[in-house]
């Protein structure tokens, strides 16, 4: 069973990826993060952050009208050292069995139970 953590997370839908990214950039999410097997890598500062070193502040889902199963998810992430950035992708646990489960659960604001 999977349970959501009791944090305030803003989940909203934008019409385009560009609109979501522009909105987050205006909120100070200036870095681009990439998901690695064990951690997030931040371009621009050449640093990596494990699951205990960041929080997901917002999750935005951009629906693909032509192919509803191919939605894009934009994660607004802030590190413990106050670096703010964006992760783009759909990192549901079931889609990425090769990635660190703690990292995936953190991105999805869930915890294994």
Buried (B, 14 or more C-beta within 10 A) or exposed (E): EEEEEEEEBEEEEBEEBEEBBEBBEEEEBEBBBBBBEEBBBBEEEEBBBBBEBBBBBBBBBBEEEEEEEEEBBBBBBBBEEEBBBBBBBEBEBEEBEEBBEBBBBBBBBBEEE
